[in-house]
Amino acid sequence: MSFHWKVLLWMAAGALVGLLMQTFLSAPAYSGLGVTGLDGGVTVTEVAKGSPAAKVGLAPGARFEAAVVARGSEAERRVDLRSAADLDEGVVQGLTNGEVLWLVPLGNAAAAGEGVDPMGGAVALTVSFAPDSPRARAVAPFSFAADIFLALLKMLIVPIVLTSIITGVASVGSMGDLKRLGGKTFAYYVATSVLAIIVGQLLVNIIRPGDGATLGLSPLTAAGSSPDASFIEVIKRMIPSNIAASLTDNGAMLSIIFFALIFGYFITRTKEPHQSRVKELFESLFEVVMTMAEGILKLLPYGVFALLVKVVASTGFAPFKALLLYMFTVAAALVIHATVTLPVLLRSIGKIRPMDWFRAMSPALMTAFSTSSSSMTLPVTLKTVEERGRVSNRVTSFTLPLGATINMDGTALYECIGVIFLAQYYAAVGDFELTLGAQALVVVLALLASVGAAGIPSAGLVMMLTILSALELPLEGAALLLAVDRPLDMMRTVVNVWSDSCAAAVVARTEGEEGPLAPTTA
């Protein structure tokens, strides 16, 4: 059985097991709060350890006057709190696991006037099921397995980013006689990746799939709010004062990327034999890390199974309704980039009919769809572009291997949409602010992360963790996206390979080759 079918099968099994747990195992909604009534509201008397209330930083002594549920929807409801029963029986018991509950601080109603937000300072928490319930005990081992798999993915972030960027920059910087060809190829790859990211950014901001989504993720606490994303602060955070310390922190990704970029560049400026020695060292380290990543990603079917059992048993299919809109956004952006952006470049610069080129490239595109790997598709891509596209080996031997390494249009687009989707969710249910500066940072990091993404299945998801870390967003959101990643991975790999093949045709035409199919008469 091929790997992607194995993943899809385990996804279905995980959803089924989770649904059975939700149907047959009881699990009352649970906030972890103990309250008592006071004049005009309630005061917190107890916060259970590890509960939803504890996760958002609530402590005894906090006072609230009301609870709001389904905020921002037509079903929004406000309940005044005057006793423990008002909270437990009047609010919490009517919620399903994963829904967000807003607690309004005491005194907001009196203070609210023109220009005053009656929800100002409200605390958002995601209710879960009671820890001593039958379903909680049944889900615990699956939750443990899902957390272990996510930890393995986190472990890959720093070594993949460091070795891939250093290796890539060192290789591009030592092209020698291929500087002209390399310059054209590199310019094309950067341009198409940026265009893909812009398409994704525009679409995700128009559709806004994260607004009002029920994902069952914990809202951000004050300590997890958005970082200062002003240009000056980004520059300051980019330059590491201690690279050794940065390498131990996934949140210091900007510093790691900056160090990798300049380290790779100065490898090319170093005299022999040191240049070759250091370059070969990092190429070897990169190969080891990629082998490690391939080994860990072989656990993907089982990680997806455990994650889906946990999600479906905890929150039902509510998160997947929101994820359907997210998947539609990604798919629509991929289709626009593949059928509009790249064909325009193919026709205007390469003077090639897009449909003719698409038919010629069909073997490589079908292989990309079935393997979800640009690297595994590379031999087929090389053969297809040379034999069916009639591009010279001089061009294909340079552009296509480089493209399989650094040209990931579909991955860049996907990472941008995925991160902004999660940021929209956290902005809706917590204190995170999705500023224009933060979105600009996402664009830059999506470009750099796509360059560093390996051409292996689901590697783009690993690189998404890089961007989430840089924005100081929780990584658990990426684990939820993992549940629907496989079909999107197959689609974006097709776009990656399609872009690589278009690059070979465009560069060949600019080099004066007449081989790439027949020039258009239009």
Beta strands, then each sheet from edge to edge (+ up, - down):
strand 1: 29-30
strand 2: 33-38
strand 3: 41-47
strand 4: 63-69
strand 5: 77-80
strand 6: 100-105
strand 7: 123-126
strand 8: 128-129
sheet 1: 1+ 8-
sheet 2: 2+ 3- 4+ 5-
sheet 3: 2+ 3- 4+ 6- 7+
end
